[in-house]
Amino acid sequence: MVFGVGWIGTESILSAADDHIFLLTNTATNESQQILSMQETFFPTSLHIFPRSQNKGGQNDVFVVSTSDGKINILSRSGKLEKVVDAHNGAALCAKWNSDGTGLLTCGEDGFVKMWSRSGMLRSVLAQFATAVYCVAWDSTSSNVLYCNADTCYIKSLKMQVAPLKWKAHDGIILCCDWNPTAALIVTGGEDLKFKVWDGFGQILFNSSVHDYPITSVSWNTDGSLFAVGSHNILRLCDKSGWSHSLEKMSSGSVMSLSWSPDGTQLAIGTAAGLVYHAHIIDKRLTYEEFEIVQTQKTVIEVRDVSNDVSKETLETKERISRISILYKFLIVVTSSHIYIYR
């Protein structure tokens, strides 16, 4: 099983599985190399890469891995084990950096939710329950944290000494949650076979239809406009209001982990069958006056004149397109290192 995936740059996927090996896969060549091999008692449960913008030179080589023996491991890509912390009794189930990399949030089978410093020093115990906490998340400002126990969600403020906001979110155990990086929107998934979208006050905004299997993973993309939902043999892409735009049927068991690339256009998917999938968004559509702009491939855009069936122009870039926008008769196309402006 692949329990953790993450991006190093925009071309490499780091993955951690129960075979005790860390692999780095180049998405351009589809070649994988082993960068770390751990002892046979090392069973990862989650992986989160240090926020990219906080590293010198922009490289994100440090990552945190929670393991089934209750430990939190801070490692580097070079193989150096920076810190090992005995964080939980039983398995440590999830570990998440905050947006600026100054704090770390963990939860485990022992029902504890804990906050740590960048160096792995315990700052505070945020919550304690009788049963396991499966997921935690930070808000975009790192001033509130979200954690879920059984069928209930909790939002705790780190700035004010007030009781946590709580609400019953699902009819079964909540397995996964994520907080929109740009807005007060939360997505949760659970054993009641549903995913739901909430605002920052616990008011429901979207309630999905019942799936065939539990929802095992959810993840917002980097600009907060889309989120991915993983279940058994299913990957779904939704906009922030909850409406589904794409449904991919796979044959790799449950989706155990999801991670968006820094530009928000690619998705890494870790599965129960031990496979790592790489997906990218295509068929983005914009309309402006009589024009329709469609991204048909990673590097190709078609501009169509809807008033004339024959009129069509194809624009191609050398690098993967991350953003397109049109207004005032100008089309702007953004790639990883260039901005193209068409009139």
Residue pairs with C-beta under 8 A, 6 or more apart in sequence:
1 17
1 18
1 256
1 270
1 271
1 272
1 273
1 274
2 15
2 16
2 17
2 256
2 257
2 270
2 271
2 272
2 274
2 275
2 276
3 16
3 17
3 18
3 44
3 45
3 46
3 47
3 256
3 257
3 270
4 15
4 16
4 44
4 45
4 46
4 47
4 48
4 65
4 257
4 270
5 13
5 14
5 15
5 16
5 47
5 257
5 258
5 259
5 268
5 269
5 270
5 276
6 13
6 14
6 47
6 48
6 49
6 63
6 259
6 268
7 13
7 14
7 49
7 60
7 259
7 260
7 261
7 262
7 266
7 268
8 14
8 24
8 49
8 59
8 60
8 61
8 77
9 59
9 60
9 262
10 261
10 262
10 263
10 266
10 320
10 336
11 26
11 27
11 28
12 24
12 25
12 26
12 27
13 24
13 25
13 27
13 259
13 268
13 276
13 278
14 22
14 23
14 24
14 35
14 47
14 49
14 63
14 77
15 22
15 23
15 25
15 47
15 268
15 270
15 276
16 22
16 44
16 47
16 65
17 23
17 44
17 270
17 274
18 43
18 44
19 274
20 37
20 38
20 39
20 40
20 42
20 43
21 34
21 36
21 37
21 38
22 34
22 35
22 36
22 37
22 38
23 32
23 33
23 34
23 35
23 276
24 32
24 33
24 35
24 77
25 31
25 32
25 276
25 278
26 32
27 266
27 278
30 278
35 77
35 79
36 75
36 79
41 69
42 67
43 67
43 68
43 69
44 65
44 66
44 67
44 68
45 66
45 67
45 68
45 91
45 92
45 93
45 94
46 65
46 66
46 93
46 94
46 95
46 257
47 63
47 64
47 65
47 257
48 63
48 64
48 95
48 96
48 97
49 60
49 62
49 63
49 97
49 259
50 60
50 61
50 62
50 63
50 64
50 97
50 101
51 60
51 97
51 98
51 99
51 100
51 101
52 58
52 59
52 60
52 262
54 100
54 101
55 61
55 62
61 76
61 77
61 78
62 74
62 75
62 76
62 77
62 82
63 74
63 75
63 76
63 77
64 72
64 73
64 74
64 75
64 95
64 97
64 104
65 72
65 73
65 75
65 95
66 72
66 73
66 87
66 91
66 92
66 93
66 94
66 95
66 106
66 108
67 73
67 91
67 92
68 91
68 92
69 91
70 86
70 87
70 88
70 89
70 90
70 91
70 92
70 108
70 109
70 110
71 84
71 85
71 86
71 87
71 92
72 83
72 84
72 85
72 87
72 92
72 95
72 104
72 106
72 116
72 120
73 81
73 83
73 84
73 85
74 81
74 82
74 83
74 84
74 85
74 120
75 81
75 82
76 82
82 120
83 119
83 120
84 120
85 116
85 120
85 122
87 106
87 108
87 114
87 116
88 106
88 107
88 108
88 109
88 110
88 112
88 114
89 108
89 109
89 110
90 108
90 109
90 110
90 132
91 108
91 109
92 106
92 107
92 108
93 107
93 108
93 109
93 132
93 133
93 134
93 135
94 106
94 107
94 133
94 134
94 135
94 136
95 104
95 105
95 106
96 104
96 105
96 106
96 136
96 137
96 138
97 103
97 104
98 104
98 105
98 138
98 142
99 138
99 140
99 141
99 142
99 181
100 142
101 118
102 117
102 118
102 142
103 115
103 116
103 117
103 118
103 123
103 138
103 142
104 115
104 116
104 117
104 118
104 120
105 113
105 114
105 115
105 116
105 126
105 136
105 137
105 138
105 145
106 113
106 114
106 115
106 116
106 136
107 113
107 114
107 132
107 133
107 134
107 135
107 136
107 147
108 132
108 133
109 132
110 132
111 127
111 128
111 129
111 130
111 131
111 132
111 133
111 149
112 125
112 127
112 128
112 129
112 133
113 125
113 126
113 127
113 128
113 133
113 136
113 145
113 147
114 122
114 124
114 125
114 126
115 122
115 123
115 124
115 126
115 145
115 158
116 122
116 123
117 123
126 145
126 147
126 156
127 133
127 147
127 149
127 154
127 156
127 164
129 149
129 150
131 149
131 150
132 149
133 147
133 148
133 149
134 148
134 173
134 174
134 175
134 176
135 147
135 148
135 174
135 175
135 176
135 177
136 145
136 146
136 147
136 148
136 177
137 145
137 146
137 147
137 177
137 178
137 179
137 186
138 144
138 145
138 146
138 179
139 145
139 146
139 179
139 184
139 200
140 179
140 180
140 181
140 182
140 183
142 158
143 157
143 158
143 159
144 155
144 156
144 157
144 158
144 200
145 155
145 156
145 158
146 153
146 154
146 155
146 177
146 179
146 186
147 153
147 154
147 156
147 177
148 154
148 169
148 174
148 177
148 188
149 174
150 173
150 174
151 168
151 169
151 170
151 171
151 172
151 173
151 174
151 190
151 192
152 166
152 167
152 168
152 169
152 174
153 166
153 167
153 169
153 174
153 177
153 186
153 188
153 198
153 202
154 164
154 165
154 166
155 164
155 165
155 166
155 200
155 202
156 164
156 165
157 164
165 201
165 202
166 202
167 202
169 188
169 190
169 196
169 198
169 202
170 188
170 190
170 191
170 192
170 194
170 196
171 190
171 192
172 190
172 191
172 192
172 214
173 190
173 191
174 188
174 189
174 190
174 191
175 189
175 190
175 191
175 214
175 215
175 216
176 188
176 189
176 190
176 215
176 216
176 217
176 218
177 186
177 187
177 188
177 189
177 218
178 186
178 187
178 218
178 219
178 220
178 227
179 185
179 186
179 220
180 186
180 187
180 220
180 224
180 227
180 240
181 220
181 222
181 223
181 224
182 223
182 224
183 224
183 240
184 199
184 200
184 201
185 197
185 198
185 199
185 200
185 205
185 220
185 224
185 240
186 197
186 198
186 199
186 200
187 195
187 196
187 197
187 198
187 218
187 220
187 227
187 229
188 195
188 196
188 198
188 218
189 195
189 196
189 214
189 215
189 216
189 217
189 218
189 229
189 231
190 214
190 215
191 214
192 210
192 214
193 210
193 211
193 212
193 213
193 214
193 215
193 231
194 207
194 208
194 209
194 210
194 211
194 215
195 208
195 215
195 218
195 229
195 242
196 204
196 206
196 207
196 208
196 242
197 204
197 205
197 206
197 240
197 241
197 242
198 204
198 205
199 205
205 241
205 242
206 241
206 242
206 243
207 242
208 229
208 242
211 231
211 234
212 231
212 232
212 234
213 231
213 232
213 233
213 234
213 254
214 231
214 232
214 254
215 229
215 230
215 231
216 230
216 231
216 232
216 254
216 255
216 256
217 228
217 229
217 230
217 255
217 256
217 257
217 258
218 227
218 228
218 229
218 230
218 258
219 227
219 228
219 258
219 259
219 260
219 267
220 226
220 227
220 240
220 260
221 227
221 228
221 260
221 264
221 267
222 260
222 261
222 262
222 263
222 264
223 264
224 240
225 239
225 240
225 264
226 237
226 238
226 239
226 240
226 245
226 264
226 281
227 237
227 238
227 240
228 235
228 236
228 237
228 238
228 258
228 260
228 267
228 269
229 235
229 236
229 237
229 238
230 236
230 254
230 255
230 256
230 258
230 269
231 254
231 255
232 253
232 254
232 255
233 249
233 250
233 251
233 252
233 253
233 254
234 247
234 248
234 249
234 250
234 255
235 247
235 248
235 250
235 255
235 269
235 277
235 279
236 244
236 246
236 247
236 248
237 244
237 245
237 246
237 247
237 248
237 281
238 244
238 245
239 245
248 279
250 271
250 277
251 273
252 271
252 272
252 273
252 275
252 277
253 271
253 272
253 273
254 271
254 272
255 269
255 270
255 271
255 272
256 270
256 271
256 272
257 268
257 269
257 270
258 267
258 268
258 269
258 270
259 267
259 268
260 266
260 267
260 268
261 267
261 268
263 320
263 322
263 336
264 322
265 280
265 281
265 320
265 321
265 322
266 278
266 279
266 280
266 281
266 320
267 278
267 279
267 280
267 281
268 276
268 277
268 278
269 276
269 277
269 278
269 279
270 276
271 277
280 298
280 320
282 295
282 296
282 297
282 298
283 294
283 295
283 296
284 294
284 295
284 324
285 292
285 293
285 294
285 295
286 292
286 293
286 324
286 325
286 326
287 293
287 306
288 326
288 327
290 305
290 306
290 307
291 303
291 304
291 305
291 306
291 326
292 303
292 304
292 306
293 301
293 302
293 303
293 304
293 324
293 326
293 331
294 301
294 302
294 304
295 301
295 321
295 324
296 302
298 320
298 321
299 316
299 317
299 318
299 319
299 320
299 321
300 314
300 315
300 316
300 317
301 314
301 315
301 316
301 317
301 321
301 324
301 333
302 312
302 313
302 314
302 315
303 312
303 313
303 314
303 315
303 331
303 342
304 311
304 312
305 311
305 312
315 333
315 340
315 342
317 333
317 335
317 338
317 340
318 335
318 338
319 335
319 336
319 337
319 338
320 335
320 336
321 333
321 334
321 335
322 334
322 335
322 336
323 332
323 333
323 334
324 331
324 332
324 333
324 334
325 331
325 332
326 332
329 343
330 341
330 342
330 343
331 341
331 342
331 343
332 339
332 340
332 341
332 342
333 339
333 340
333 341
333 342
334 340
